[in-house]
Amino acid sequence: MPVKPVQISIDTDLLRQIDEDPETLQQGRSSFVRSAIELYLKVKARRRLEAQILASYGGQADALAAEVSDLIEVQAWPPD
C-alpha cells in the first residue's frame, strides 16, 4: 500500500511512552502509530455499530424474547 509522509505534534510524555513500547522498538514509530490509528478506527466503527443496534432493538427485549420463546423452551443440553 502506498504511504504518504505526514507531520503531527505529540506531547513529550506521550512520545516517550510510544518510544518505550516494544512494538516501536521493533518496527518503528510509523508502524506503531499506524497500528494505533487502525485500532482506534476499528473500535470507533464497532461503537457506532453497537449504537445503531441499540437504537434499533433497544427497549424491545420482551417482544424479541416472545418471538423465540417456543424455540427456547424445546432446547436442551445434550446428555453428558
PDB file with SEQRES, HELIX, SHEET and CRYST1 records, atoms N, CA, C and O in Angstrom:
SEQRES   1 A   80  MET PRO VAL LYS PRO VAL GLN ILE SER ILE ASP THR ASP          
SEQRES   2 A   80  LEU LEU ARG GLN ILE ASP GLU ASP PRO GLU THR LEU GLN          
SEQRES   3 A   80  GLN GLY ARG SER SER PHE VAL ARG SER ALA ILE GLU LEU          
SEQRES   4 A   80  TYR LEU LYS VAL LYS ALA ARG ARG ARG LEU GLU ALA GLN          
SEQRES   5 A   80  ILE LEU ALA SER TYR GLY GLY GLN ALA ASP ALA LEU ALA          
SEQRES   6 A   80  ALA GLU VAL SER ASP LEU ILE GLU VAL GLN ALA TRP PRO          
SEQRES   7 A   80  PRO ASP                                                      
HELIX    1 AA1 THR A   12  GLU A   20  1                                   9    
HELIX    2 AA2 PRO A   22  GLN A   27  1                                   6    
HELIX    3 AA3 ARG A   29  TYR A   57  1                                  29    
HELIX    4 AA4 ALA A   61  VAL A   74  1                                  14    
CRYST1    1.000    1.000    1.000  90.00  90.00  90.00 P 1           1          
ATOM      1  N   MET A   1       0.843  -1.167   0.000  1.00  0.00           N  
ATOM      2  CA  MET A   1       0.000   0.000   0.000  1.00  0.00           C  
ATOM      3  C   MET A   1       0.893   1.238   0.000  1.00  0.00           C  
ATOM      4  O   MET A   1       1.833   1.317   0.791  1.00  0.00           O  
ATOM      5  N   PRO A   2       0.617   2.198  -0.870  1.00  0.00           N  
ATOM      6  CA  PRO A   2       1.436   3.409  -0.885  1.00  0.00           C  
ATOM      7  C   PRO A   2       1.261   4.195   0.413  1.00  0.00           C  
ATOM      8  O   PRO A   2       0.175   4.243   0.991  1.00  0.00           O  
ATOM      9  N   VAL A   3       2.335   4.797   0.845  1.00  0.00           N  
ATOM     10  CA  VAL A   3       2.288   5.602   2.067  1.00  0.00           C  
ATOM     11  C   VAL A   3       2.630   7.043   1.741  1.00  0.00           C  
ATOM     12  O   VAL A   3       3.314   7.334   0.759  1.00  0.00           O  
ATOM     13  N   LYS A   4       2.140   7.937   2.585  1.00  0.00           N  
ATOM     14  CA  LYS A   4       2.414   9.353   2.408  1.00  0.00           C  
ATOM     15  C   LYS A   4       2.933   9.891   3.738  1.00  0.00           C  
ATOM     16  O   LYS A   4       2.291   9.700   4.771  1.00  0.00           O  
ATOM     17  N   PRO A   5       4.080  10.557   3.729  1.00  0.00           N  
ATOM     18  CA  PRO A   5       4.593  11.100   4.983  1.00  0.00           C  
ATOM     19  C   PRO A   5       3.707  12.247   5.474  1.00  0.00           C  
ATOM     20  O   PRO A   5       3.252  13.083   4.693  1.00  0.00           O  
ATOM     21  N   VAL A   6       3.476  12.260   6.787  1.00  0.00           N  
ATOM     22  CA  VAL A   6       2.714  13.339   7.415  1.00  0.00           C  
ATOM     23  C   VAL A   6       3.465  13.796   8.656  1.00  0.00           C  
ATOM     24  O   VAL A   6       4.289  13.065   9.206  1.00  0.00           O  
ATOM     25  N   GLN A   7       3.172  14.997   9.080  1.00  0.00           N  
ATOM     26  CA  GLN A   7       3.807  15.525  10.281  1.00  0.00           C  
ATOM     27  C   GLN A   7       2.722  15.797  11.310  1.00  0.00           C  
ATOM     28  O   GLN A   7       1.738  16.476  11.016  1.00  0.00           O  
ATOM     29  N   ILE A   8       2.900  15.264  12.526  1.00  0.00           N  
ATOM     30  CA  ILE A   8       1.945  15.503  13.601  1.00  0.00           C  
ATOM     31  C   ILE A   8       2.699  15.955  14.846  1.00  0.00           C  
ATOM     32  O   ILE A   8       3.899  15.718  14.982  1.00  0.00           O  
ATOM     33  N   SER A   9       1.980  16.607  15.746  1.00  0.00           N  
ATOM     34  CA  SER A   9       2.561  17.032  17.020  1.00  0.00           C  
ATOM     35  C   SER A   9       2.043  16.124  18.123  1.00  0.00           C  
ATOM     36  O   SER A   9       0.841  15.874  18.217  1.00  0.00           O  
ATOM     37  N   ILE A  10       2.952  15.632  18.957  1.00  0.00           N  
ATOM     38  CA  ILE A  10       2.605  14.749  20.068  1.00  0.00           C  
ATOM     39  C   ILE A  10       3.303  15.280  21.308  1.00  0.00           C  
ATOM     40  O   ILE A  10       4.477  15.646  21.262  1.00  0.00           O  
ATOM     41  N   ASP A  11       2.566  15.320  22.430  1.00  0.00           N  
ATOM     42  CA  ASP A  11       3.207  15.852  23.633  1.00  0.00           C  
ATOM     43  C   ASP A  11       4.348  14.937  24.077  1.00  0.00           C  
ATOM     44  O   ASP A  11       4.374  13.749  23.754  1.00  0.00           O  
ATOM     45  N   THR A  12       5.265  15.503  24.804  1.00  0.00           N  
ATOM     46  CA  THR A  12       6.515  14.836  25.161  1.00  0.00           C  
ATOM     47  C   THR A  12       6.294  13.536  25.926  1.00  0.00           C  
ATOM     48  O   THR A  12       6.944  12.531  25.639  1.00  0.00           O  
ATOM     49  N   ASP A  13       5.381  13.546  26.899  1.00  0.00           N  
ATOM     50  CA  ASP A  13       5.145  12.335  27.691  1.00  0.00           C  
ATOM     51  C   ASP A  13       4.571  11.209  26.838  1.00  0.00           C  
ATOM     52  O   ASP A  13       4.978  10.056  26.978  1.00  0.00           O  
ATOM     53  N   LEU A  14       3.636  11.533  25.960  1.00  0.00           N  
ATOM     54  CA  LEU A  14       3.061  10.511  25.089  1.00  0.00           C  
ATOM     55  C   LEU A  14       4.123   9.962  24.135  1.00  0.00           C  
ATOM     56  O   LEU A  14       4.178   8.756  23.895  1.00  0.00           O  
ATOM     57  N   LEU A  15       4.956  10.833  23.598  1.00  0.00           N  
ATOM     58  CA  LEU A  15       6.022  10.392  22.700  1.00  0.00           C  
ATOM     59  C   LEU A  15       6.996   9.464  23.429  1.00  0.00           C  
ATOM     60  O   LEU A  15       7.475   8.488  22.852  1.00  0.00           O  
ATOM     61  N   ARG A  16       7.287   9.766  24.688  1.00  0.00           N  
ATOM     62  CA  ARG A  16       8.169   8.907  25.480  1.00  0.00           C  
ATOM     63  C   ARG A  16       7.548   7.518  25.640  1.00  0.00           C  
ATOM     64  O   ARG A  16       8.241   6.508  25.513  1.00  0.00           O  
ATOM     65  N   GLN A  17       6.232   7.468  25.919  1.00  0.00           N  
ATOM     66  CA  GLN A  17       5.551   6.178  26.060  1.00  0.00           C  
ATOM     67  C   GLN A  17       5.583   5.395  24.749  1.00  0.00           C  
ATOM     68  O   GLN A  17       5.792   4.182  24.743  1.00  0.00           O  
ATOM     69  N   ILE A  18       5.375   6.099  23.651  1.00  0.00           N  
ATOM     70  CA  ILE A  18       5.429   5.450  22.335  1.00  0.00           C  
ATOM     71  C   ILE A  18       6.820   4.885  22.091  1.00  0.00           C  
ATOM     72  O   ILE A  18       6.971   3.737  21.671  1.00  0.00           O  
ATOM     73  N   ASP A  19       7.832   5.698  22.357  1.00  0.00           N  
ATOM     74  CA  ASP A  19       9.209   5.278  22.095  1.00  0.00           C  
ATOM     75  C   ASP A  19       9.648   4.110  22.975  1.00  0.00           C  
ATOM     76  O   ASP A  19      10.535   3.349  22.588  1.00  0.00           O  
ATOM     77  N   GLU A  20       9.040   3.958  24.154  1.00  0.00           N  
ATOM     78  CA  GLU A  20       9.400   2.861  25.060  1.00  0.00           C  
ATOM     79  C   GLU A  20       8.633   1.576  24.764  1.00  0.00           C  
ATOM     80  O   GLU A  20       8.974   0.521  25.298  1.00  0.00           O  
ATOM     81  N   ASP A  21       7.617   1.648  23.936  1.00  0.00           N  
ATOM     82  CA  ASP A  21       6.805   0.469  23.639  1.00  0.00           C  
ATOM     83  C   ASP A  21       7.613  -0.528  22.809  1.00  0.00           C  
ATOM     84  O   ASP A  21       8.330  -0.132  21.891  1.00  0.00           O  
ATOM     85  N   PRO A  22       7.501  -1.826  23.129  1.00  0.00           N  
ATOM     86  CA  PRO A  22       8.256  -2.841  22.384  1.00  0.00           C  
ATOM     87  C   PRO A  22       7.975  -2.840  20.879  1.00  0.00           C  
ATOM     88  O   PRO A  22       8.882  -3.080  20.082  1.00  0.00           O  
ATOM     89  N   GLU A  23       6.728  -2.574  20.484  1.00  0.00           N  
ATOM     90  CA  GLU A  23       6.419  -2.533  19.047  1.00  0.00           C  
ATOM     91  C   GLU A  23       7.201  -1.419  18.357  1.00  0.00           C  
ATOM     92  O   GLU A  23       7.699  -1.594  17.245  1.00  0.00           O  
ATOM     93  N   THR A  24       7.302  -0.278  19.025  1.00  0.00           N  
ATOM     94  CA  THR A  24       8.061   0.832  18.449  1.00  0.00           C  
ATOM     95  C   THR A  24       9.531   0.463  18.328  1.00  0.00           C  
ATOM     96  O   THR A  24      10.179   0.759  17.324  1.00  0.00           O  
ATOM     97  N   LEU A  25      10.049  -0.186  19.364  1.00  0.00           N  
ATOM     98  CA  LEU A  25      11.459  -0.573  19.339  1.00  0.00           C  
ATOM     99  C   LEU A  25      11.746  -1.567  18.220  1.00  0.00           C  
ATOM    100  O   LEU A  25      12.828  -1.541  17.634  1.00  0.00           O  
ATOM    101  N   GLN A  26      10.786  -2.446  17.917  1.00  0.00           N  
ATOM    102  CA  GLN A  26      10.990  -3.448  16.869  1.00  0.00           C  
ATOM    103  C   GLN A  26      10.701  -2.910  15.472  1.00  0.00           C  
ATOM    104  O   GLN A  26      11.451  -3.174  14.532  1.00  0.00           O  
ATOM    105  N   GLN A  27       9.601  -2.148  15.336  1.00  0.00           N  
ATOM    106  CA  GLN A  27       9.138  -1.790  13.995  1.00  0.00           C  
ATOM    107  C   GLN A  27       9.153  -0.300  13.686  1.00  0.00           C  
ATOM    108  O   GLN A  27       8.927   0.095  12.542  1.00  0.00           O  
ATOM    109  N   GLY A  28       9.416   0.529  14.685  1.00  0.00           N  
ATOM    110  CA  GLY A  28       9.499   1.965  14.447  1.00  0.00           C  
ATOM    111  C   GLY A  28       8.216   2.705  14.789  1.00  0.00           C  
ATOM    112  O   GLY A  28       7.143   2.117  14.925  1.00  0.00           O  
ATOM    113  N   ARG A  29       8.367   4.011  14.921  1.00  0.00           N  
ATOM    114  CA  ARG A  29       7.237   4.867  15.288  1.00  0.00           C  
ATOM    115  C   ARG A  29       6.105   4.820  14.273  1.00  0.00           C  
ATOM    116  O   ARG A  29       4.937   4.732  14.650  1.00  0.00           O  
ATOM    117  N   SER A  30       6.435   4.878  13.008  1.00  0.00           N  
ATOM    118  CA  SER A  30       5.387   4.919  11.979  1.00  0.00           C  
ATOM    119  C   SER A  30       4.485   3.697  12.071  1.00  0.00           C  
ATOM    120  O   SER A  30       3.263   3.814  11.988  1.00  0.00           O  
ATOM    121  N   SER A  31       5.084   2.535  12.241  1.00  0.00           N  
ATOM    122  CA  SER A  31       4.304   1.305  12.363  1.00  0.00           C  
ATOM    123  C   SER A  31       3.422   1.351  13.606  1.00  0.00           C  
ATOM    124  O   SER A  31       2.254   0.964  13.563  1.00  0.00           O  
ATOM    125  N   PHE A  32       3.986   1.822  14.706  1.00  0.00           N  
ATOM    126  CA  PHE A  32       3.222   1.922  15.945  1.00  0.00           C  
ATOM    127  C   PHE A  32       2.029   2.851  15.773  1.00  0.00           C  
ATOM    128  O   PHE A  32       0.910   2.508  16.155  1.00  0.00           O  
ATOM    129  N   VAL A  33       2.264   4.019  15.202  1.00  0.00           N  
ATOM    130  CA  VAL A  33       1.192   4.999  15.024  1.00  0.00           C  
ATOM    131  C   VAL A  33       0.135   4.460  14.062  1.00  0.00           C  
ATOM    132  O   VAL A  33      -1.060   4.627  14.306  1.00  0.00           O  
ATOM    133  N   ARG A  34       0.557   3.817  12.973  1.00  0.00           N  
ATOM    134  CA  ARG A  34      -0.417   3.215  12.048  1.00  0.00           C  
ATOM    135  C   ARG A  34      -1.287   2.188  12.769  1.00  0.00           C  
ATOM    136  O   ARG A  34      -2.509   2.187  12.622  1.00  0.00           O  
ATOM    137  N   SER A  35      -0.648   1.313  13.550  1.00  0.00           N  
ATOM    138  CA  SER A  35      -1.399   0.290  14.291  1.00  0.00           C  
ATOM    139  C   SER A  35      -2.379   0.921  15.274  1.00  0.00           C  
ATOM    140  O   SER A  35      -3.522   0.478  15.392  1.00  0.00           O  
ATOM    141  N   ALA A  36      -1.928   1.952  15.975  1.00  0.00           N  
ATOM    142  CA  ALA A  36      -2.793   2.623  16.949  1.00  0.00           C  
ATOM    143  C   ALA A  36      -3.989   3.278  16.267  1.00  0.00           C  
ATOM    144  O   ALA A  36      -5.108   3.207  16.773  1.00  0.00           O  
ATOM    145  N   ILE A  37      -3.761   3.909  15.134  1.00  0.00           N  
ATOM    146  CA  ILE A  37      -4.848   4.568  14.406  1.00  0.00           C  
ATOM    147  C   ILE A  37      -5.816   3.531  13.849  1.00  0.00           C  
ATOM    148  O   ILE A  37      -7.031   3.718  13.924  1.00  0.00           O  
ATOM    149  N   GLU A  38      -5.295   2.442  13.291  1.00  0.00           N  
ATOM    150  CA  GLU A  38      -6.169   1.379  12.771  1.00  0.00           C  
ATOM    151  C   GLU A  38      -7.037   0.802  13.884  1.00  0.00           C  
ATOM    152  O   GLU A  38      -8.234   0.592  13.688  1.00  0.00           O  
ATOM    153  N   LEU A  39      -6.446   0.546  15.047  1.00  0.00           N  
ATOM    154  CA  LEU A  39      -7.202   0.022  16.180  1.00  0.00           C  
ATOM    155  C   LEU A  39      -8.269   1.020  16.622  1.00  0.00           C  
ATOM    156  O   LEU A  39      -9.410   0.634  16.876  1.00  0.00           O  
ATOM    157  N   TYR A  40      -7.907   2.294  16.714  1.00  0.00           N  
ATOM    158  CA  TYR A  40      -8.860   3.331  17.107  1.00  0.00           C  
ATOM    159  C   TYR A  40     -10.042   3.370  16.143  1.00  0.00           C  
ATOM    160  O   TYR A  40     -11.192   3.449  16.573  1.00  0.00           O  
ATOM    161  N   LEU A  41      -9.764   3.316  14.850  1.00  0.00           N  
ATOM    162  CA  LEU A  41     -10.843   3.375  13.859  1.00  0.00           C  
ATOM    163  C   LEU A  41     -11.742   2.139  13.930  1.00  0.00           C  
ATOM    164  O   LEU A  41     -12.954   2.250  13.747  1.00  0.00           O  
ATOM    165  N   LYS A  42     -11.162   0.961  14.196  1.00  0.00           N  
ATOM    166  CA  LYS A  42     -11.971  -0.253  14.351  1.00  0.00           C  
ATOM    167  C   LYS A  42     -12.879  -0.146  15.575  1.00  0.00           C  
ATOM    168  O   LYS A  42     -14.059  -0.492  15.513  1.00  0.00           O  
ATOM    169  N   VAL A  43     -12.325   0.334  16.683  1.00  0.00           N  
ATOM    170  CA  VAL A  43     -13.116   0.496  17.905  1.00  0.00           C  
ATOM    171  C   VAL A  43     -14.232   1.507  17.674  1.00  0.00           C  
ATOM    172  O   VAL A  43     -15.367   1.300  18.105  1.00  0.00           O  
ATOM    173  N   LYS A  44     -13.908   2.589  17.001  1.00  0.00           N  
ATOM    174  CA  LYS A  44     -14.906   3.620  16.715  1.00  0.00           C  
ATOM    175  C   LYS A  44     -16.033   3.061  15.840  1.00  0.00           C  
ATOM    176  O   LYS A  44     -17.205   3.340  16.092  1.00  0.00           O  
ATOM    177  N   ALA A  45     -15.691   2.281  14.824  1.00  0.00           N  
ATOM    178  CA  ALA A  45     -16.704   1.678  13.952  1.00  0.00           C  
ATOM    179  C   ALA A  45     -17.560   0.690  14.745  1.00  0.00           C  
ATOM    180  O   ALA A  45     -18.775   0.631  14.556  1.00  0.00           O  
ATOM    181  N   ARG A  46     -16.934  -0.083  15.627  1.00  0.00           N  
ATOM    182  CA  ARG A  46     -17.671  -1.046  16.456  1.00  0.00           C  
ATOM    183  C   ARG A  46     -18.660  -0.328  17.366  1.00  0.00           C  
ATOM    184  O   ARG A  46     -19.805  -0.756  17.507  1.00  0.00           O  
ATOM    185  N   ARG A  47     -18.212   0.768  17.982  1.00  0.00           N  
ATOM    186  CA  ARG A  47     -19.105   1.541  18.854  1.00  0.00           C  
ATOM    187  C   ARG A  47     -20.275   2.119  18.073  1.00  0.00           C  
ATOM    188  O   ARG A  47     -21.405   2.145  18.562  1.00  0.00           O  
ATOM    189  N   ARG A  48     -20.005   2.576  16.870  1.00  0.00           N  
ATOM    190  CA  ARG A  48     -21.064   3.127  16.018  1.00  0.00           C  
ATOM    191  C   ARG A  48     -22.085   2.035  15.682  1.00  0.00           C  
ATOM    192  O   ARG A  48     -23.291   2.276  15.729  1.00  0.00           O  
ATOM    193  N   LEU A  49     -21.602   0.838  15.345  1.00  0.00           N  
ATOM    194  CA  LEU A  49     -22.489  -0.283  15.044  1.00  0.00           C  
ATOM    195  C   LEU A  49     -23.313  -0.674  16.271  1.00  0.00           C  
ATOM    196  O   LEU A  49     -24.516  -0.910  16.164  1.00  0.00           O  
ATOM    197  N   GLU A  50     -22.666  -0.742  17.429  1.00  0.00           N  
ATOM    198  CA  GLU A  50     -23.387  -1.086  18.652  1.00  0.00           C  
ATOM    199  C   GLU A  50     -24.457  -0.050  18.971  1.00  0.00           C  
ATOM    200  O   GLU A  50     -25.544  -0.404  19.430  1.00  0.00           O  
ATOM    201  N   ALA A  51     -24.162   1.222  18.733  1.00  0.00           N  
ATOM    202  CA  ALA A  51     -25.153   2.278  18.961  1.00  0.00           C  
ATOM    203  C   ALA A  51     -26.331   2.128  18.002  1.00  0.00           C  
ATOM    204  O   ALA A  51     -27.478   2.351  18.389  1.00  0.00           O  
ATOM    205  N   GLN A  52     -26.054   1.753  16.759  1.00  0.00           N  
ATOM    206  CA  GLN A  52     -27.126   1.543  15.783  1.00  0.00           C  
ATOM    207  C   GLN A  52     -27.994   0.352  16.180  1.00  0.00           C  
ATOM    208  O   GLN A  52     -29.219   0.408  16.073  1.00  0.00           O  
ATOM    209  N   ILE A  53     -27.359  -0.719  16.635  1.00  0.00           N  
ATOM    210  CA  ILE A  53     -28.112  -1.898  17.074  1.00  0.00           C  
ATOM    211  C   ILE A  53     -28.983  -1.545  18.272  1.00  0.00           C  
ATOM    212  O   ILE A  53     -30.156  -1.916  18.322  1.00  0.00           O  
ATOM    213  N   LEU A  54     -28.413  -0.832  19.233  1.00  0.00           N  
ATOM    214  CA  LEU A  54     -29.171  -0.433  20.410  1.00  0.00           C  
ATOM    215  C   LEU A  54     -30.338   0.467  20.028  1.00  0.00           C  
ATOM    216  O   LEU A  54     -31.433   0.332  20.573  1.00  0.00           O  
ATOM    217  N   ALA A  55     -30.109   1.382  19.094  1.00  0.00           N  
ATOM    218  CA  ALA A  55     -31.188   2.268  18.647  1.00  0.00           C  
ATOM    219  C   ALA A  55     -32.291   1.475  17.956  1.00  0.00           C  
ATOM    220  O   ALA A  55     -33.470   1.808  18.080  1.00  0.00           O  
ATOM    221  N   SER A  56     -31.913   0.432  17.232  1.00  0.00           N  
ATOM    222  CA  SER A  56     -32.901  -0.373  16.506  1.00  0.00           C  
ATOM    223  C   SER A  56     -33.675  -1.318  17.417  1.00  0.00           C  
ATOM    224  O   SER A  56     -34.888  -1.468  17.275  1.00  0.00           O  
ATOM    225  N   TYR A  57     -32.971  -1.955  18.354  1.00  0.00           N  
ATOM    226  CA  TYR A  57     -33.589  -3.003  19.159  1.00  0.00           C  
ATOM    227  C   TYR A  57     -33.772  -2.633  20.625  1.00  0.00           C  
ATOM    228  O   TYR A  57     -34.388  -3.388  21.376  1.00  0.00           O  
ATOM    229  N   GLY A  58     -33.256  -1.500  21.038  1.00  0.00           N  
ATOM    230  CA  GLY A  58     -33.353  -1.096  22.434  1.00  0.00           C  
ATOM    231  C   GLY A  58     -34.799  -1.006  22.890  1.00  0.00           C  
ATOM    232  O   GLY A  58     -35.657  -0.498  22.168  1.00  0.00           O  
ATOM    233  N   GLY A  59     -35.062  -1.500  24.085  1.00  0.00           N  
ATOM    234  CA  GLY A  59     -36.401  -1.447  24.637  1.00  0.00           C  
ATOM    235  C   GLY A  59     -37.339  -2.499  24.082  1.00  0.00           C  
ATOM    236  O   GLY A  59     -38.530  -2.490  24.394  1.00  0.00           O  
ATOM    237  N   GLN A  60     -36.825  -3.407  23.263  1.00  0.00           N  
ATOM    238  CA  GLN A  60     -37.680  -4.421  22.655  1.00  0.00           C  
ATOM    239  C   GLN A  60     -37.358  -5.828  23.158  1.00  0.00           C  
ATOM    240  O   GLN A  60     -37.705  -6.814  22.508  1.00  0.00           O  
ATOM    241  N   ALA A  61     -36.709  -5.923  24.292  1.00  0.00           N  
ATOM    242  CA  ALA A  61     -36.281  -7.233  24.794  1.00  0.00           C  
ATOM    243  C   ALA A  61     -37.456  -8.185  24.976  1.00  0.00           C  
ATOM    244  O   ALA A  61     -37.375  -9.352  24.593  1.00  0.00           O  
ATOM    245  N   ASP A  62     -38.542  -7.697  25.555  1.00  0.00           N  
ATOM    246  CA  ASP A  62     -39.693  -8.578  25.789  1.00  0.00           C  
ATOM    247  C   ASP A  62     -40.286  -9.080  24.477  1.00  0.00           C  
ATOM    248  O   ASP A  62     -40.602 -10.263  24.352  1.00  0.00           O  
ATOM    249  N   ALA A  63     -40.436  -8.197  23.510  1.00  0.00           N  
ATOM    250  CA  ALA A  63     -41.008  -8.591  22.218  1.00  0.00           C  
ATOM    251  C   ALA A  63     -40.097  -9.581  21.499  1.00  0.00           C  
ATOM    252  O   ALA A  63     -40.571 -10.559  20.919  1.00  0.00           O  
ATOM    253  N   LEU A  64     -38.789  -9.328  21.536  1.00  0.00           N  
ATOM    254  CA  LEU A  64     -37.850 -10.235  20.876  1.00  0.00           C  
ATOM    255  C   LEU A  64     -37.814 -11.593  21.575  1.00  0.00           C  
ATOM    256  O   LEU A  64     -37.737 -12.629  20.913  1.00  0.00           O  
ATOM    257  N   ALA A  65     -37.868 -11.595  22.900  1.00  0.00           N  
ATOM    258  CA  ALA A  65     -37.875 -12.858  23.644  1.00  0.00           C  
ATOM    259  C   ALA A  65     -39.145 -13.649  23.343  1.00  0.00           C  
ATOM    260  O   ALA A  65     -39.106 -14.876  23.247  1.00  0.00           O  
ATOM    261  N   ALA A  66     -40.256 -12.959  23.197  1.00  0.00           N  
ATOM    262  CA  ALA A  66     -41.516 -13.640  22.887  1.00  0.00           C  
ATOM    263  C   ALA A  66     -41.448 -14.331  21.527  1.00  0.00           C  
ATOM    264  O   ALA A  66     -42.030 -15.400  21.339  1.00  0.00           O  
ATOM    265  N   GLU A  67     -40.737 -13.719  20.579  1.00  0.00           N  
ATOM    266  CA  GLU A  67     -40.613 -14.305  19.237  1.00  0.00           C  
ATOM    267  C   GLU A  67     -39.921 -15.663  19.258  1.00  0.00           C  
ATOM    268  O   GLU A  67     -40.235 -16.532  18.445  1.00  0.00           O  
ATOM    269  N   VAL A  68     -38.992 -15.846  20.175  1.00  0.00           N  
ATOM    270  CA  VAL A  68     -38.207 -17.085  20.191  1.00  0.00           C  
ATOM    271  C   VAL A  68     -38.512 -17.975  21.389  1.00  0.00           C  
ATOM    272  O   VAL A  68     -37.842 -18.987  21.596  1.00  0.00           O  
ATOM    273  N   SER A  69     -39.498 -17.614  22.166  1.00  0.00           N  
ATOM    274  CA  SER A  69     -39.774 -18.376  23.394  1.00  0.00           C  
ATOM    275  C   SER A  69     -40.083 -19.844  23.109  1.00  0.00           C  
ATOM    276  O   SER A  69     -39.648 -20.720  23.857  1.00  0.00           O  
ATOM    277  N   ASP A  70     -40.827 -20.125  22.039  1.00  0.00           N  
ATOM    278  CA  ASP A  70     -41.131 -21.523  21.708  1.00  0.00           C  
ATOM    279  C   ASP A  70     -39.859 -22.318  21.417  1.00  0.00           C  
ATOM    280  O   ASP A  70     -39.742 -23.478  21.813  1.00  0.00           O  
ATOM    281  N   LEU A  71     -38.921 -21.699  20.735  1.00  0.00           N  
ATOM    282  CA  LEU A  71     -37.659 -22.379  20.419  1.00  0.00           C  
ATOM    283  C   LEU A  71     -36.824 -22.605  21.669  1.00  0.00           C  
ATOM    284  O   LEU A  71     -36.211 -23.659  21.840  1.00  0.00           O  
ATOM    285  N   ILE A  72     -36.806 -21.617  22.526  1.00  0.00           N  
ATOM    286  CA  ILE A  72     -36.003 -21.725  23.743  1.00  0.00           C  
ATOM    287  C   ILE A  72     -36.546 -22.825  24.647  1.00  0.00           C  
ATOM    288  O   ILE A  72     -35.779 -23.553  25.277  1.00  0.00           O  
ATOM    289  N   GLU A  73     -37.857 -22.943  24.708  1.00  0.00           N  
ATOM    290  CA  GLU A  73     -38.464 -23.943  25.585  1.00  0.00           C  
ATOM    291  C   GLU A  73     -38.106 -25.370  25.177  1.00  0.00           C  
ATOM    292  O   GLU A  73     -37.995 -26.237  26.043  1.00  0.00           O  
ATOM    293  N   VAL A  74     -37.924 -25.635  23.894  1.00  0.00           N  
ATOM    294  CA  VAL A  74     -37.631 -27.004  23.456  1.00  0.00           C  
ATOM    295  C   VAL A  74     -36.141 -27.310  23.383  1.00  0.00           C  
ATOM    296  O   VAL A  74     -35.749 -28.452  23.147  1.00  0.00           O  
ATOM    297  N   GLN A  75     -35.325 -26.310  23.583  1.00  0.00           N  
ATOM    298  CA  GLN A  75     -33.884 -26.549  23.564  1.00  0.00           C  
ATOM    299  C   GLN A  75     -33.475 -27.281  24.831  1.00  0.00           C  
ATOM    300  O   GLN A  75     -34.036 -27.063  25.905  1.00  0.00           O  
ATOM    301  N   ALA A  76     -32.502 -28.140  24.686  1.00  0.00           N  
ATOM    302  CA  ALA A  76     -31.976 -28.863  25.843  1.00  0.00           C  
ATOM    303  C   ALA A  76     -30.495 -29.105  25.633  1.00  0.00           C  
ATOM    304  O   ALA A  76     -30.020 -29.218  24.503  1.00  0.00           O  
ATOM    305  N   TRP A  77     -29.779 -29.181  26.735  1.00  0.00           N  
ATOM    306  CA  TRP A  77     -28.367 -29.510  26.659  1.00  0.00           C  
ATOM    307  C   TRP A  77     -28.238 -30.981  26.305  1.00  0.00           C  
ATOM    308  O   TRP A  77     -29.048 -31.794  26.751  1.00  0.00           O  
ATOM    309  N   PRO A  78     -27.241 -31.336  25.517  1.00  0.00           N  
ATOM    310  CA  PRO A  78     -27.040 -32.758  25.208  1.00  0.00           C  
ATOM    311  C   PRO A  78     -26.644 -33.510  26.477  1.00  0.00           C  
ATOM    312  O   PRO A  78     -26.020 -32.938  27.370  1.00  0.00           O  
ATOM    313  N   PRO A  79     -27.006 -34.792  26.558  1.00  0.00           N  
ATOM    314  CA  PRO A  79     -26.626 -35.575  27.750  1.00  0.00           C  
ATOM    315  C   PRO A  79     -25.107 -35.684  27.852  1.00  0.00           C  
ATOM    316  O   PRO A  79     -24.396 -35.730  26.848  1.00  0.00           O  
ATOM    317  N   ASP A  80     -24.647 -35.722  29.064  1.00  0.00           N  
ATOM    318  CA  ASP A  80     -23.188 -35.822  29.298  1.00  0.00           C  
ATOM    319  C   ASP A  80     -22.657 -37.180  28.986  1.00  0.00           C  
ATOM    320  O   ASP A  80     -21.459 -37.422  29.130  1.00  0.00           O  
TER     321      ASP A  80                                                      
END                                                                             
